[in-house]
Amino acid sequence: MNERIRALLNAPGSVAPQTMLSSTREINAAIQRNLGGHNYGVYCIYENVKHRVYRARSRSGRLEVRLQNNVWITPDQVYVEG
């Protein structure tokens, strides 16, 4: 294995910057921007697991996000990468 490949394999993974989002408007706008390829995606943390977010809404004053399997959850935090 040459040195360049070894360096790439041993390099620390790059971490995309994260921006926290709190309102349904911010989340849905970030999702729309992602459709155009402008960031790495919108994610949430729910029960210590990272999930991709596809839509946000407010129900009874609570923020809810829709996951890939069409399940709506109340996340612990929501952020956009990139």
mmCIF file of the N, C-alpha and C atoms, coordinates in Angstrom:
data_MODEL
# 
_entry.id   MODEL 
# 
loop_
_atom_site.group_PDB 
_atom_site.id 
_atom_site.type_symbol 
_atom_site.label_atom_id 
_atom_site.label_alt_id 
_atom_site.label_comp_id 
_atom_site.label_asym_id 
_atom_site.label_entity_id 
_atom_site.label_seq_id 
_atom_site.pdbx_PDB_ins_code 
_atom_site.Cartn_x 
_atom_site.Cartn_y 
_atom_site.Cartn_z 
_atom_site.occupancy 
_atom_site.B_iso_or_equiv 
_atom_site.pdbx_formal_charge 
_atom_site.auth_seq_id 
_atom_site.auth_comp_id 
_atom_site.auth_asym_id 
_atom_site.auth_atom_id 
_atom_site.pdbx_PDB_model_num 
ATOM 1   N N  . MET A 1 1  ? 0.859   -1.175 0.000  1.00 0.00 ? 1  MET A N  1 
ATOM 2   C CA . MET A 1 1  ? 0.000   0.000  0.000  1.00 0.00 ? 1  MET A CA 1 
ATOM 3   C C  . MET A 1 1  ? 0.906   1.240  0.000  1.00 0.00 ? 1  MET A C  1 
ATOM 4   N N  . ASN A 1 2  ? 0.599   2.182  -0.886 1.00 0.00 ? 2  ASN A N  1 
ATOM 5   C CA . ASN A 1 2  ? 1.466   3.355  -0.934 1.00 0.00 ? 2  ASN A CA 1 
ATOM 6   C C  . ASN A 1 2  ? 1.124   4.345  0.178  1.00 0.00 ? 2  ASN A C  1 
ATOM 7   N N  . GLU A 1 3  ? 1.989   5.306  0.371  1.00 0.00 ? 3  GLU A N  1 
ATOM 8   C CA . GLU A 1 3  ? 1.864   6.253  1.489  1.00 0.00 ? 3  GLU A CA 1 
ATOM 9   C C  . GLU A 1 3  ? 0.618   7.125  1.398  1.00 0.00 ? 3  GLU A C  1 
ATOM 10  N N  . ARG A 1 4  ? 0.223   7.490  0.187  1.00 0.00 ? 4  ARG A N  1 
ATOM 11  C CA . ARG A 1 4  ? -0.955  8.346  0.029  1.00 0.00 ? 4  ARG A CA 1 
ATOM 12  C C  . ARG A 1 4  ? -2.213  7.622  0.484  1.00 0.00 ? 4  ARG A C  1 
ATOM 13  N N  . ILE A 1 5  ? -2.363  6.378  0.096  1.00 0.00 ? 5  ILE A N  1 
ATOM 14  C CA . ILE A 1 5  ? -3.539  5.605  0.510  1.00 0.00 ? 5  ILE A CA 1 
ATOM 15  C C  . ILE A 1 5  ? -3.522  5.401  2.017  1.00 0.00 ? 5  ILE A C  1 
ATOM 16  N N  . ARG A 1 6  ? -2.369  5.090  2.575  1.00 0.00 ? 6  ARG A N  1 
ATOM 17  C CA . ARG A 1 6  ? -2.254  4.901  4.022  1.00 0.00 ? 6  ARG A CA 1 
ATOM 18  C C  . ARG A 1 6  ? -2.636  6.183  4.775  1.00 0.00 ? 6  ARG A C  1 
ATOM 19  N N  . ALA A 1 7  ? -2.206  7.336  4.266  1.00 0.00 ? 7  ALA A N  1 
ATOM 20  C CA . ALA A 1 7  ? -2.537  8.612  4.907  1.00 0.00 ? 7  ALA A CA 1 
ATOM 21  C C  . ALA A 1 7  ? -4.037  8.876  4.857  1.00 0.00 ? 7  ALA A C  1 
ATOM 22  N N  . LEU A 1 8  ? -4.677  8.560  3.726  1.00 0.00 ? 8  LEU A N  1 
ATOM 23  C CA . LEU A 1 8  ? -6.121  8.759  3.609  1.00 0.00 ? 8  LEU A CA 1 
ATOM 24  C C  . LEU A 1 8  ? -6.891  7.844  4.552  1.00 0.00 ? 8  LEU A C  1 
ATOM 25  N N  . LEU A 1 9  ? -6.447  6.609  4.677  1.00 0.00 ? 9  LEU A N  1 
ATOM 26  C CA . LEU A 1 9  ? -7.126  5.665  5.563  1.00 0.00 ? 9  LEU A CA 1 
ATOM 27  C C  . LEU A 1 9  ? -6.969  6.030  7.032  1.00 0.00 ? 9  LEU A C  1 
ATOM 28  N N  . ASN A 1 10 ? -5.851  6.624  7.392  1.00 0.00 ? 10 ASN A N  1 
ATOM 29  C CA . ASN A 1 10 ? -5.582  6.971  8.784  1.00 0.00 ? 10 ASN A CA 1 
ATOM 30  C C  . ASN A 1 10 ? -5.999  8.387  9.157  1.00 0.00 ? 10 ASN A C  1 
ATOM 31  N N  . ALA A 1 11 ? -6.456  9.165  8.187  1.00 0.00 ? 11 ALA A N  1 
ATOM 32  C CA . ALA A 1 11 ? -6.847  10.557 8.459  1.00 0.00 ? 11 ALA A CA 1 
ATOM 33  C C  . ALA A 1 11 ? -8.128  10.579 9.280  1.00 0.00 ? 11 ALA A C  1 
ATOM 34  N N  . PRO A 1 12 ? -8.222  11.522 10.221 1.00 0.00 ? 12 PRO A N  1 
ATOM 35  C CA . PRO A 1 12 ? -9.464  11.631 10.997 1.00 0.00 ? 12 PRO A CA 1 
ATOM 36  C C  . PRO A 1 12 ? -10.607 12.050 10.084 1.00 0.00 ? 12 PRO A C  1 
ATOM 37  N N  . GLY A 1 13 ? -11.806 11.541 10.346 1.00 0.00 ? 13 GLY A N  1 
ATOM 38  C CA . GLY A 1 13 ? -12.972 11.876 9.531  1.00 0.00 ? 13 GLY A CA 1 
ATOM 39  C C  . GLY A 1 13 ? -13.327 13.341 9.654  1.00 0.00 ? 13 GLY A C  1 
ATOM 40  N N  . SER A 1 14 ? -13.714 13.924 8.553  1.00 0.00 ? 14 SER A N  1 
ATOM 41  C CA . SER A 1 14 ? -14.107 15.324 8.605  1.00 0.00 ? 14 SER A CA 1 
ATOM 42  C C  . SER A 1 14 ? -15.492 15.438 9.230  1.00 0.00 ? 14 SER A C  1 
ATOM 43  N N  . VAL A 1 15 ? -15.682 16.468 10.000 1.00 0.00 ? 15 VAL A N  1 
ATOM 44  C CA . VAL A 1 15 ? -16.957 16.694 10.672 1.00 0.00 ? 15 VAL A CA 1 
ATOM 45  C C  . VAL A 1 15 ? -17.574 17.960 10.100 1.00 0.00 ? 15 VAL A C  1 
ATOM 46  N N  . ALA A 1 16 ? -18.770 17.818 9.576  1.00 0.00 ? 16 ALA A N  1 
ATOM 47  C CA . ALA A 1 16 ? -19.467 18.966 9.017  1.00 0.00 ? 16 ALA A CA 1 
ATOM 48  C C  . ALA A 1 16 ? -19.942 19.873 10.143 1.00 0.00 ? 16 ALA A C  1 
ATOM 49  N N  . PRO A 1 17 ? -19.901 21.186 9.939  1.00 0.00 ? 17 PRO A N  1 
ATOM 50  C CA . PRO A 1 17 ? -20.412 22.092 10.971 1.00 0.00 ? 17 PRO A CA 1 
ATOM 51  C C  . PRO A 1 17 ? -21.912 21.895 11.172 1.00 0.00 ? 17 PRO A C  1 
ATOM 52  N N  . GLN A 1 18 ? -22.344 22.039 12.408 1.00 0.00 ? 18 GLN A N  1 
ATOM 53  C CA . GLN A 1 18 ? -23.754 21.852 12.742 1.00 0.00 ? 18 GLN A CA 1 
ATOM 54  C C  . GLN A 1 18 ? -24.350 23.162 13.233 1.00 0.00 ? 18 GLN A C  1 
ATOM 55  N N  . THR A 1 19 ? -25.541 23.478 12.743 1.00 0.00 ? 19 THR A N  1 
ATOM 56  C CA . THR A 1 19 ? -26.281 24.649 13.184 1.00 0.00 ? 19 THR A CA 1 
ATOM 57  C C  . THR A 1 19 ? -27.603 24.172 13.771 1.00 0.00 ? 19 THR A C  1 
ATOM 58  N N  . MET A 1 20 ? -27.847 24.508 15.033 1.00 0.00 ? 20 MET A N  1 
ATOM 59  C CA . MET A 1 20 ? -29.076 24.084 15.689 1.00 0.00 ? 20 MET A CA 1 
ATOM 60  C C  . MET A 1 20 ? -30.266 24.843 15.123 1.00 0.00 ? 20 MET A C  1 
ATOM 61  N N  . LEU A 1 21 ? -31.397 24.156 14.990 1.00 0.00 ? 21 LEU A N  1 
ATOM 62  C CA . LEU A 1 21 ? -32.646 24.736 14.499 1.00 0.00 ? 21 LEU A CA 1 
ATOM 63  C C  . LEU A 1 21 ? -33.717 24.534 15.561 1.00 0.00 ? 21 LEU A C  1 
ATOM 64  N N  . SER A 1 22 ? -34.632 25.493 15.683 1.00 0.00 ? 22 SER A N  1 
ATOM 65  C CA . SER A 1 22 ? -35.629 25.361 16.744 1.00 0.00 ? 22 SER A CA 1 
ATOM 66  C C  . SER A 1 22 ? -37.073 25.531 16.278 1.00 0.00 ? 22 SER A C  1 
ATOM 67  N N  . SER A 1 23 ? -37.301 26.202 15.162 1.00 0.00 ? 23 SER A N  1 
ATOM 68  C CA . SER A 1 23 ? -38.688 26.431 14.740 1.00 0.00 ? 23 SER A CA 1 
ATOM 69  C C  . SER A 1 23 ? -39.007 25.599 13.500 1.00 0.00 ? 23 SER A C  1 
ATOM 70  N N  . THR A 1 24 ? -40.295 25.354 13.311 1.00 0.00 ? 24 THR A N  1 
ATOM 71  C CA . THR A 1 24 ? -40.715 24.592 12.138 1.00 0.00 ? 24 THR A CA 1 
ATOM 72  C C  . THR A 1 24 ? -40.334 25.324 10.852 1.00 0.00 ? 24 THR A C  1 
ATOM 73  N N  . ARG A 1 25 ? -40.418 26.631 10.872 1.00 0.00 ? 25 ARG A N  1 
ATOM 74  C CA . ARG A 1 25 ? -40.070 27.412 9.688  1.00 0.00 ? 25 ARG A CA 1 
ATOM 75  C C  . ARG A 1 25 ? -38.592 27.248 9.335  1.00 0.00 ? 25 ARG A C  1 
ATOM 76  N N  . GLU A 1 26 ? -37.709 27.322 10.337 1.00 0.00 ? 26 GLU A N  1 
ATOM 77  C CA . GLU A 1 26 ? -36.275 27.140 10.105 1.00 0.00 ? 26 GLU A CA 1 
ATOM 78  C C  . GLU A 1 26 ? -35.972 25.735 9.579  1.00 0.00 ? 26 GLU A C  1 
ATOM 79  N N  . ILE A 1 27 ? -36.601 24.741 10.179 1.00 0.00 ? 27 ILE A N  1 
ATOM 80  C CA . ILE A 1 27 ? -36.341 23.353 9.794  1.00 0.00 ? 27 ILE A CA 1 
ATOM 81  C C  . ILE A 1 27 ? -36.809 23.091 8.369  1.00 0.00 ? 27 ILE A C  1 
ATOM 82  N N  . ASN A 1 28 ? -38.035 23.497 8.050  1.00 0.00 ? 28 ASN A N  1 
ATOM 83  C CA . ASN A 1 28 ? -38.560 23.251 6.707  1.00 0.00 ? 28 ASN A CA 1 
ATOM 84  C C  . ASN A 1 28 ? -37.796 24.037 5.645  1.00 0.00 ? 28 ASN A C  1 
ATOM 85  N N  . ALA A 1 29 ? -37.329 25.238 5.980  1.00 0.00 ? 29 ALA A N  1 
ATOM 86  C CA . ALA A 1 29 ? -36.519 26.016 5.039  1.00 0.00 ? 29 ALA A CA 1 
ATOM 87  C C  . ALA A 1 29 ? -35.177 25.319 4.797  1.00 0.00 ? 29 ALA A C  1 
ATOM 88  N N  . ALA A 1 30 ? -34.579 24.773 5.852  1.00 0.00 ? 30 ALA A N  1 
ATOM 89  C CA . ALA A 1 30 ? -33.305 24.065 5.702  1.00 0.00 ? 30 ALA A CA 1 
ATOM 90  C C  . ALA A 1 30 ? -33.494 22.800 4.862  1.00 0.00 ? 30 ALA A C  1 
ATOM 91  N N  . ILE A 1 31 ? -34.613 22.120 5.037  1.00 0.00 ? 31 ILE A N  1 
ATOM 92  C CA . ILE A 1 31 ? -34.900 20.933 4.231  1.00 0.00 ? 31 ILE A CA 1 
ATOM 93  C C  . ILE A 1 31 ? -35.028 21.321 2.761  1.00 0.00 ? 31 ILE A C  1 
ATOM 94  N N  . GLN A 1 32 ? -35.715 22.419 2.471  1.00 0.00 ? 32 GLN A N  1 
ATOM 95  C CA . GLN A 1 32 ? -35.859 22.894 1.089  1.00 0.00 ? 32 GLN A CA 1 
ATOM 96  C C  . GLN A 1 32 ? -34.507 23.255 0.485  1.00 0.00 ? 32 GLN A C  1 
ATOM 97  N N  . ARG A 1 33 ? -33.633 23.912 1.266  1.00 0.00 ? 33 ARG A N  1 
ATOM 98  C CA . ARG A 1 33 ? -32.288 24.238 0.772  1.00 0.00 ? 33 ARG A CA 1 
ATOM 99  C C  . ARG A 1 33 ? -31.508 22.967 0.472  1.00 0.00 ? 33 ARG A C  1 
ATOM 100 N N  . ASN A 1 34 ? -31.697 21.938 1.297  1.00 0.00 ? 34 ASN A N  1 
ATOM 101 C CA . ASN A 1 34 ? -30.979 20.685 1.097  1.00 0.00 ? 34 ASN A CA 1 
ATOM 102 C C  . ASN A 1 34 ? -31.380 20.023 -0.217 1.00 0.00 ? 34 ASN A C  1 
ATOM 103 N N  . LEU A 1 35 ? -32.641 20.190 -0.634 1.00 0.00 ? 35 LEU A N  1 
ATOM 104 C CA . LEU A 1 35 ? -33.088 19.599 -1.895 1.00 0.00 ? 35 LEU A CA 1 
ATOM 105 C C  . LEU A 1 35 ? -32.295 20.124 -3.070 1.00 0.00 ? 35 LEU A C  1 
ATOM 106 N N  . GLY A 1 36 ? -31.791 21.354 -2.939 1.00 0.00 ? 36 GLY A N  1 
ATOM 107 C CA . GLY A 1 36 ? -30.971 21.938 -3.989 1.00 0.00 ? 36 GLY A CA 1 
ATOM 108 C C  . GLY A 1 36 ? -29.498 21.599 -3.853 1.00 0.00 ? 36 GLY A C  1 
ATOM 109 N N  . GLY A 1 37 ? -29.139 20.794 -2.854 1.00 0.00 ? 37 GLY A N  1 
ATOM 110 C CA . GLY A 1 37 ? -27.756 20.379 -2.681 1.00 0.00 ? 37 GLY A CA 1 
ATOM 111 C C  . GLY A 1 37 ? -26.874 21.385 -1.974 1.00 0.00 ? 37 GLY A C  1 
ATOM 112 N N  . HIS A 1 38 ? -27.455 22.253 -1.139 1.00 0.00 ? 38 HIS A N  1 
ATOM 113 C CA . HIS A 1 38 ? -26.665 23.294 -0.500 1.00 0.00 ? 38 HIS A CA 1 
ATOM 114 C C  . HIS A 1 38 ? -26.113 22.926 0.866  1.00 0.00 ? 38 HIS A C  1 
ATOM 115 N N  . ASN A 1 39 ? -26.502 21.803 1.442  1.00 0.00 ? 39 ASN A N  1 
ATOM 116 C CA . ASN A 1 39 ? -25.936 21.382 2.716  1.00 0.00 ? 39 ASN A CA 1 
ATOM 117 C C  . ASN A 1 39 ? -26.006 19.865 2.818  1.00 0.00 ? 39 ASN A C  1 
ATOM 118 N N  . TYR A 1 40 ? -25.600 19.331 3.940  1.00 0.00 ? 40 TYR A N  1 
ATOM 119 C CA . TYR A 1 40 ? -25.513 17.887 4.086  1.00 0.00 ? 40 TYR A CA 1 
ATOM 120 C C  . TYR A 1 40 ? -26.798 17.251 4.594  1.00 0.00 ? 40 TYR A C  1 
ATOM 121 N N  . GLY A 1 41 ? -27.767 18.029 4.999  1.00 0.00 ? 41 GLY A N  1 
ATOM 122 C CA . GLY A 1 41 ? -29.033 17.476 5.448  1.00 0.00 ? 41 GLY A CA 1 
ATOM 123 C C  . GLY A 1 41 ? -29.448 17.982 6.810  1.00 0.00 ? 41 GLY A C  1 
ATOM 124 N N  . VAL A 1 42 ? -30.704 17.709 7.152  1.00 0.00 ? 42 VAL A N  1 
ATOM 125 C CA . VAL A 1 42 ? -31.275 18.100 8.439  1.00 0.00 ? 42 VAL A CA 1 
ATOM 126 C C  . VAL A 1 42 ? -31.468 16.820 9.251  1.00 0.00 ? 42 VAL A C  1 
ATOM 127 N N  . TYR A 1 43 ? -30.981 16.851 10.474 1.00 0.00 ? 43 TYR A N  1 
ATOM 128 C CA . TYR A 1 43 ? -31.015 15.675 11.335 1.00 0.00 ? 43 TYR A CA 1 
ATOM 129 C C  . TYR A 1 43 ? -31.566 16.043 12.703 1.00 0.00 ? 43 TYR A C  1 
ATOM 130 N N  . CYS A 1 44 ? -32.043 15.024 13.419 1.00 0.00 ? 44 CYS A N  1 
ATOM 131 C CA . CYS A 1 44 ? -32.475 15.238 14.791 1.00 0.00 ? 44 CYS A CA 1 
ATOM 132 C C  . CYS A 1 44 ? -31.891 14.132 15.665 1.00 0.00 ? 44 CYS A C  1 
ATOM 133 N N  . ILE A 1 45 ? -31.854 14.419 16.944 1.00 0.00 ? 45 ILE A N  1 
ATOM 134 C CA . ILE A 1 45 ? -31.459 13.431 17.939 1.00 0.00 ? 45 ILE A CA 1 
ATOM 135 C C  . ILE A 1 45 ? -32.715 13.075 18.713 1.00 0.00 ? 45 ILE A C  1 
ATOM 136 N N  . TYR A 1 46 ? -33.015 11.784 18.756 1.00 0.00 ? 46 TYR A N  1 
ATOM 137 C CA . TYR A 1 46 ? -34.174 11.275 19.486 1.00 0.00 ? 46 TYR A CA 1 
ATOM 138 C C  . TYR A 1 46 ? -33.746 9.999  20.196 1.00 0.00 ? 46 TYR A C  1 
ATOM 139 N N  . GLU A 1 47 ? -33.842 10.003 21.506 1.00 0.00 ? 47 GLU A N  1 
ATOM 140 C CA . GLU A 1 47 ? -33.417 8.871  22.333 1.00 0.00 ? 47 GLU A CA 1 
ATOM 141 C C  . GLU A 1 47 ? -31.988 8.451  21.996 1.00 0.00 ? 47 GLU A C  1 
ATOM 142 N N  . ASN A 1 48 ? -31.105 9.456  21.889 1.00 0.00 ? 48 ASN A N  1 
ATOM 143 C CA . ASN A 1 48 ? -29.671 9.275  21.634 1.00 0.00 ? 48 ASN A CA 1 
ATOM 144 C C  . ASN A 1 48 ? -29.354 8.624  20.289 1.00 0.00 ? 48 ASN A C  1 
ATOM 145 N N  . VAL A 1 49 ? -30.264 8.715  19.325 1.00 0.00 ? 49 VAL A N  1 
ATOM 146 C CA . VAL A 1 49 ? -30.044 8.184  17.983 1.00 0.00 ? 49 VAL A CA 1 
ATOM 147 C C  . VAL A 1 49 ? -30.252 9.303  16.973 1.00 0.00 ? 49 VAL A C  1 
ATOM 148 N N  . LYS A 1 50 ? -29.366 9.377  15.988 1.00 0.00 ? 50 LYS A N  1 
ATOM 149 C CA . LYS A 1 50 ? -29.455 10.388 14.943 1.00 0.00 ? 50 LYS A CA 1 
ATOM 150 C C  . LYS A 1 50 ? -30.401 9.909  13.847 1.00 0.00 ? 50 LYS A C  1 
ATOM 151 N N  . HIS A 1 51 ? -31.340 10.787 13.439 1.00 0.00 ? 51 HIS A N  1 
ATOM 152 C CA . HIS A 1 51 ? -32.311 10.476 12.390 1.00 0.00 ? 51 HIS A CA 1 
ATOM 153 C C  . HIS A 1 51 ? -32.322 11.599 11.366 1.00 0.00 ? 51 HIS A C  1 
ATOM 154 N N  . ARG A 1 52 ? -32.577 11.273 10.110 1.00 0.00 ? 52 ARG A N  1 
ATOM 155 C CA . ARG A 1 52 ? -32.755 12.276 9.061  1.00 0.00 ? 52 ARG A CA 1 
ATOM 156 C C  . ARG A 1 52 ? -34.168 12.832 9.160  1.00 0.00 ? 52 ARG A C  1 
ATOM 157 N N  . VAL A 1 53 ? -34.307 14.140 9.005  1.00 0.00 ? 53 VAL A N  1 
ATOM 158 C CA . VAL A 1 53 ? -35.602 14.812 9.114  1.00 0.00 ? 53 VAL A CA 1 
ATOM 159 C C  . VAL A 1 53 ? -36.104 15.163 7.718  1.00 0.00 ? 53 VAL A C  1 
ATOM 160 N N  . TYR A 1 54 ? -37.394 14.887 7.471  1.00 0.00 ? 54 TYR A N  1 
ATOM 161 C CA . TYR A 1 54 ? -37.994 15.155 6.167  1.00 0.00 ? 54 TYR A CA 1 
ATOM 162 C C  . TYR A 1 54 ? -39.057 16.246 6.202  1.00 0.00 ? 54 TYR A C  1 
ATOM 163 N N  . ARG A 1 55 ? -39.573 16.579 7.370  1.00 0.00 ? 55 ARG A N  1 
ATOM 164 C CA . ARG A 1 55 ? -40.571 17.645 7.498  1.00 0.00 ? 55 ARG A CA 1 
ATOM 165 C C  . ARG A 1 55 ? -40.726 17.980 8.962  1.00 0.00 ? 55 ARG A C  1 
ATOM 166 N N  . ALA A 1 56 ? -41.178 19.197 9.245  1.00 0.00 ? 56 ALA A N  1 
ATOM 167 C CA . ALA A 1 56 ? -41.434 19.615 10.628 1.00 0.00 ? 56 ALA A CA 1 
ATOM 168 C C  . ALA A 1 56 ? -42.828 20.219 10.721 1.00 0.00 ? 56 ALA A C  1 
ATOM 169 N N  . ARG A 1 57 ? -43.427 20.069 11.895 1.00 0.00 ? 57 ARG A N  1 
ATOM 170 C CA . ARG A 1 57 ? -44.726 20.679 12.160 1.00 0.00 ? 57 ARG A CA 1 
ATOM 171 C C  . ARG A 1 57 ? -44.823 20.966 13.651 1.00 0.00 ? 57 ARG A C  1 
ATOM 172 N N  . SER A 1 58 ? -45.829 21.760 14.003 1.00 0.00 ? 58 SER A N  1 
ATOM 173 C CA . SER A 1 58 ? -46.091 22.070 15.407 1.00 0.00 ? 58 SER A CA 1 
ATOM 174 C C  . SER A 1 58 ? -47.481 21.560 15.740 1.00 0.00 ? 58 SER A C  1 
ATOM 175 N N  . ARG A 1 59 ? -47.568 20.732 16.775 1.00 0.00 ? 59 ARG A N  1 
ATOM 176 C CA . ARG A 1 59 ? -48.860 20.189 17.219 1.00 0.00 ? 59 ARG A CA 1 
ATOM 177 C C  . ARG A 1 59 ? -49.001 20.458 18.697 1.00 0.00 ? 59 ARG A C  1 
ATOM 178 N N  . SER A 1 60 ? -50.051 21.154 19.062 1.00 0.00 ? 60 SER A N  1 
ATOM 179 C CA . SER A 1 60 ? -50.309 21.514 20.469 1.00 0.00 ? 60 SER A CA 1 
ATOM 180 C C  . SER A 1 60 ? -49.111 22.223 21.093 1.00 0.00 ? 60 SER A C  1 
ATOM 181 N N  . GLY A 1 61 ? -48.448 23.058 20.291 1.00 0.00 ? 61 GLY A N  1 
ATOM 182 C CA . GLY A 1 61 ? -47.312 23.824 20.790 1.00 0.00 ? 61 GLY A CA 1 
ATOM 183 C C  . GLY A 1 61 ? -46.013 23.048 20.887 1.00 0.00 ? 61 GLY A C  1 
ATOM 184 N N  . ARG A 1 62 ? -46.003 21.796 20.430 1.00 0.00 ? 62 ARG A N  1 
ATOM 185 C CA . ARG A 1 62 ? -44.784 20.972 20.455 1.00 0.00 ? 62 ARG A CA 1 
ATOM 186 C C  . ARG A 1 62 ? -44.240 20.813 19.046 1.00 0.00 ? 62 ARG A C  1 
ATOM 187 N N  . LEU A 1 63 ? -42.924 20.859 18.936 1.00 0.00 ? 63 LEU A N  1 
ATOM 188 C CA . LEU A 1 63 ? -42.266 20.626 17.661 1.00 0.00 ? 63 LEU A CA 1 
ATOM 189 C C  . LEU A 1 63 ? -42.252 19.123 17.381 1.00 0.00 ? 63 LEU A C  1 
ATOM 190 N N  . GLU A 1 64 ? -42.675 18.739 16.179 1.00 0.00 ? 64 GLU A N  1 
ATOM 191 C CA . GLU A 1 64 ? -42.610 17.349 15.741 1.00 0.00 ? 64 GLU A CA 1 
ATOM 192 C C  . GLU A 1 64 ? -41.920 17.308 14.388 1.00 0.00 ? 64 GLU A C  1 
ATOM 193 N N  . VAL A 1 65 ? -41.164 16.253 14.142 1.00 0.00 ? 65 VAL A N  1 
ATOM 194 C CA . VAL A 1 65 ? -40.501 16.068 12.852 1.00 0.00 ? 65 VAL A CA 1 
ATOM 195 C C  . VAL A 1 65 ? -40.873 14.699 12.295 1.00 0.00 ? 65 VAL A C  1 
ATOM 196 N N  . ARG A 1 66 ? -40.905 14.631 10.964 1.00 0.00 ? 66 ARG A N  1 
ATOM 197 C CA . ARG A 1 66 ? -41.234 13.369 10.291 1.00 0.00 ? 66 ARG A CA 1 
ATOM 198 C C  . ARG A 1 66 ? -39.956 12.704 9.834  1.00 0.00 ? 66 ARG A C  1 
ATOM 199 N N  . LEU A 1 67 ? -39.864 11.408 10.111 1.00 0.00 ? 67 LEU A N  1 
ATOM 200 C CA . LEU A 1 67 ? -38.712 10.622 9.707  1.00 0.00 ? 67 LEU A CA 1 
ATOM 201 C C  . LEU A 1 67 ? -39.007 9.909  8.392  1.00 0.00 ? 67 LEU A C  1 
ATOM 202 N N  . GLN A 1 68 ? -38.040 9.159  7.897  1.00 0.00 ? 68 GLN A N  1 
ATOM 203 C CA . GLN A 1 68 ? -38.161 8.492  6.609  1.00 0.00 ? 68 GLN A CA 1 
ATOM 204 C C  . GLN A 1 68 ? -39.328 7.509  6.567  1.00 0.00 ? 68 GLN A C  1 
ATOM 205 N N  . ASN A 1 69 ? -39.635 6.866  7.680  1.00 0.00 ? 69 ASN A N  1 
ATOM 206 C CA . ASN A 1 69 ? -40.704 5.866  7.705  1.00 0.00 ? 69 ASN A CA 1 
ATOM 207 C C  . ASN A 1 69 ? -42.068 6.480  8.018  1.00 0.00 ? 69 ASN A C  1 
ATOM 208 N N  . ASN A 1 70 ? -42.215 7.795  7.817  1.00 0.00 ? 70 ASN A N  1 
ATOM 209 C CA . ASN A 1 70 ? -43.459 8.550  8.021  1.00 0.00 ? 70 ASN A CA 1 
ATOM 210 C C  . ASN A 1 70 ? -43.922 8.598  9.469  1.00 0.00 ? 70 ASN A C  1 
ATOM 211 N N  . VAL A 1 71 ? -43.033 8.359  10.407 1.00 0.00 ? 71 VAL A N  1 
ATOM 212 C CA . VAL A 1 71 ? -43.347 8.457  11.829 1.00 0.00 ? 71 VAL A CA 1 
ATOM 213 C C  . VAL A 1 71 ? -43.015 9.868  12.293 1.00 0.00 ? 71 VAL A C  1 
ATOM 214 N N  . TRP A 1 72 ? -43.935 10.468 13.047 1.00 0.00 ? 72 TRP A N  1 
ATOM 215 C CA . TRP A 1 72 ? -43.711 11.793 13.620 1.00 0.00 ? 72 TRP A CA 1 
ATOM 216 C C  . TRP A 1 72 ? -43.231 11.623 15.051 1.00 0.00 ? 72 TRP A C  1 
ATOM 217 N N  . ILE A 1 73 ? -42.135 12.317 15.402 1.00 0.00 ? 73 ILE A N  1 
ATOM 218 C CA . ILE A 1 73 ? -41.580 12.238 16.753 1.00 0.00 ? 73 ILE A CA 1 
ATOM 219 C C  . ILE A 1 73 ? -41.341 13.642 17.295 1.00 0.00 ? 73 ILE A C  1 
ATOM 220 N N  . THR A 1 74 ? -41.186 13.743 18.596 1.00 0.00 ? 74 THR A N  1 
ATOM 221 C CA . THR A 1 74 ? -40.781 14.992 19.243 1.00 0.00 ? 74 THR A CA 1 
ATOM 222 C C  . THR A 1 74 ? -39.300 14.855 19.573 1.00 0.00 ? 74 THR A C  1 
ATOM 223 N N  . PRO A 1 75 ? -38.428 15.507 18.799 1.00 0.00 ? 75 PRO A N  1 
ATOM 224 C CA . PRO A 1 75 ? -36.985 15.287 18.952 1.00 0.00 ? 75 PRO A CA 1 
ATOM 225 C C  . PRO A 1 75 ? -36.404 16.035 20.148 1.00 0.00 ? 75 PRO A C  1 
ATOM 226 N N  . ASP A 1 76 ? -35.229 15.571 20.573 1.00 0.00 ? 76 ASP A N  1 
ATOM 227 C CA . ASP A 1 76 ? -34.488 16.262 21.631 1.00 0.00 ? 76 ASP A CA 1 
ATOM 228 C C  . ASP A 1 76 ? -33.802 17.501 21.073 1.00 0.00 ? 76 ASP A C  1 
ATOM 229 N N  . GLN A 1 77 ? -33.260 17.404 19.855 1.00 0.00 ? 77 GLN A N  1 
ATOM 230 C CA . GLN A 1 77 ? -32.653 18.555 19.180 1.00 0.00 ? 77 GLN A CA 1 
ATOM 231 C C  . GLN A 1 77 ? -32.687 18.314 17.676 1.00 0.00 ? 77 GLN A C  1 
ATOM 232 N N  . VAL A 1 78 ? -32.652 19.419 16.922 1.00 0.00 ? 78 VAL A N  1 
ATOM 233 C CA . VAL A 1 78 ? -32.662 19.365 15.467 1.00 0.00 ? 78 VAL A CA 1 
ATOM 234 C C  . VAL A 1 78 ? -31.542 20.271 14.978 1.00 0.00 ? 78 VAL A C  1 
ATOM 235 N N  . TYR A 1 79 ? -30.811 19.805 13.970 1.00 0.00 ? 79 TYR A N  1 
ATOM 236 C CA . TYR A 1 79 ? -29.718 20.619 13.438 1.00 0.00 ? 79 TYR A CA 1 
ATOM 237 C C  . TYR A 1 79 ? -29.531 20.328 11.959 1.00 0.00 ? 79 TYR A C  1 
ATOM 238 N N  . VAL A 1 80 ? -28.855 21.263 11.298 1.00 0.00 ? 80 VAL A N  1 
ATOM 239 C CA . VAL A 1 80 ? -28.512 21.114 9.893  1.00 0.00 ? 80 VAL A CA 1 
ATOM 240 C C  . VAL A 1 80 ? -26.994 20.957 9.827  1.00 0.00 ? 80 VAL A C  1 
ATOM 241 N N  . GLU A 1 81 ? -26.547 20.053 8.973  1.00 0.00 ? 81 GLU A N  1 
ATOM 242 C CA . GLU A 1 81 ? -25.114 19.871 8.758  1.00 0.00 ? 81 GLU A CA 1 
ATOM 243 C C  . GLU A 1 81 ? -24.710 20.571 7.488  1.00 0.00 ? 81 GLU A C  1 
ATOM 244 N N  . GLY A 1 82 ? -23.552 21.187 7.531  1.00 0.00 ? 82 GLY A N  1 
ATOM 245 C CA . GLY A 1 82 ? -23.001 21.812 6.344  1.00 0.00 ? 82 GLY A CA 1 
ATOM 246 C C  . GLY A 1 82 ? -23.228 23.278 6.273  1.00 0.00 ? 82 GLY A C  1 
# 
